[in-house]
Amino acid sequence: MSRIGEKEIVVPDGATVDISGSQIKVKGGKGELVLELPCGISVKQDGGKVHVSRENETKNVRALHGTFRSLIANMIDGVVNGFVRELEIEGIGYKAQMQGKIFVLDSGFSHQIEYEPPEGVTIECDKGVNVKVSGVDKQKVGQAAARIRSFCKAEPYKGKGIRYKDERIRRKVGKTVA
């Protein structure tokens, strides 16, 4: 029995859920998201609540039950509140800026790194060292933030690089001269 899958999802006032066949559309103040349900998972709306249930007890359907309940809950939360991931850039000569829609990063390489975020994701740079990735879709926001971080991960000796705002880098002691 899936404990997460059995929980009902409360739909806030700012969101509307439309269920048609195996497709769910969630609309809110920040945008609209669509999710295609797999076979064996059904969704019912009961007033201001959404219930996710499984039609059979096969291993695959049991595994997807809680997953799709969480995906639907994240969709509802995203169209009402949105999702934000914050990154910090640390190091001399490391800076970021937006050139139109393209994110440009100077990180000590001989060339600049350019990254165009996926549709529905916005990137903001503050003072060249604080980066805010925001959007409606939790998966796209997390993937864009992880992609930006992967360009130059924070290293453990001096702490230079890109890291999440709440991430702690374990520092190592460097070499000493005898």
Secondary structure by P-SEA (a helix, b strand, c coil): ccccccbbbbbcccbbbbbcccbbbbbcccbbbbbbbcccbbbbbcccbbbbbbccccaaaaaaaaaaaaaaaaaaaaacbbbbbbbbbbcccccccccccbbbbbccccbbbbbbbcccbbbbbccccbbbbbcccaaaaaaaaaaaaacccccccccccccccccccccccccccc
